[in-house]
Amino acid sequence: MKLLSTKSKKFLRLCVSEDGTFIIVDNTFDIVQEQSEDNYLNFLKHLQSGKACFLIYDVCYETKNSLTKEDLVFIQWCPEDAPAKQKIQYTTTKNLLKEKLEGIKADLQLNSLDDINRSILAEKLGNDVIKIEGVAV
């Protein structure tokens, strides 16, 4: 994520191209980190209803040993109201994309905002996680 530019990114949204042949950076939103008190809530507001995508989230968390870490989390967002063809396309593309990515600590499959909260993300990152983006789990 830090290789994308000189500015650090918190997350990157990827989508399948119109013709279905490429995975591209979704240019429909600004990937530069927005100023936010809570980067987790900022991340969640970029999950669009009715549109599937892949996200790579550079999550910051704290462990019981007071260690602060940053790791990449791969997320497949496939909302229930997305078109059926799009859901199938993203499901079949997921493993191909994951094989190409390095440094992914955890991955999540999300179909609604009810599928994710800080506790679920903390479980995926490890048993000793006590804070996600500076907020207690």
N, C-alpha and C positions, 0 to 999 in steps of 0.2 A: 504494500500500500504506500509505503514511503518512497517507492521508486517512481510513482506516478508524476510527481513534481517535487519541488522543494518544499511545498506545504504538506503538512501531515494531514491525512484523511482519517475520519472516524469510520466511514462506511462507504461502500461502493455498490451501486445497483447495476446489475447486468440483465440484459434481456436477449431473447432470440430475435434475430433480424426478421424483417417483414417476409422475406422469401424462405425463412426457416433454415438457412444454411450456415449462419454464423451466430456466435454469441458476442454481443457488443455491449459497450458501456452505454447505459441508458442516459442519453443527453437531455431528457425531459426535465431534469432538475439539476441544480448546482451541486456538484460533489464536494465542493470546498466546505470544510467544517464550519457550520453555523455556530455563532456564539450561543451557548445554552448553559443554564444552571445544571441541567441533568441531561447528559448525552444519551442516556438510555431512552428517555421520553422523546427526545429529538429524533432518535432512530425510529421509534415506533410510528411517529407521525408520517414517515415516508413510505409506509406500507399502504399501497392503494387498494381500495375495494375494486373487485372486478378485473384486476390485472396481475397476472402471475409474473414473478421475477426471481432472480437469484440475488442474494445480498452477501457481501463479505463485510463483516462488522469487526472492527478493531476495538475490542472491549477491554476496558481497564477494570481490574478487580483487586481486592485485598484478601489475603489469607489470614488464618488464625495466628500465624507466625509474624504478622505485621509486614509481610512482604507485599509490595505492590507490583502487579504483573500486567502485561498487555499481551493478549493473544487474539488470533483471528478465529472467528466463528463463521462457518458457511451456513447460510439459511436459504431454504427453498420456500418461497412464499407462493402458495397456490390457494387463493381464497375460494370459498365455496361458490361464490357468484361469478367466478371466471368462466369463460366459455369452455366447454368440454374439450374441444380440439386443443386449446391452449394448455389445459391441465395435462393432457396426454403428452404433448410436445415437451413440456417442462419436466415431466416425470421421466421420460425416456432420455432426456439430455443430461439430467442431473449427474449420473455416474460418469459420463464422459468428461464433464467439466471438472468434477472432483478429482479425477485421475490426473488432470493437468495442473492442479493447484498444489502448492507446497506450503507447509507451515500452518495448516489448519488444525486447530486444537480440538474443535467440536463441530458437529453439524446438527441442524434442527430442521424439521419439516413442519411448517406452519400453515394452517388452513383458516384460522381466525385469530383475532387478537386474544381470545380466551386461551389459546394454545401456549401463550408465552407470558411469563412474568419473571421477575428477578430470581425467584427461587428455582425455577426450572432451568434458567440459564446458569445459575450457580452450580446446580447438580451436574450439568454437562461439563463444566470447567474443573470440577473436583470437589471432594468432600470437605475440604478445609476453607472454602470460600465464604467470607463473611460480609463482603460489600461488593456491589456492582456499581461502577461509575460513582463511587463515593457514598452510596446510599446502602444502609444495612439491609441484608437479605432476611 
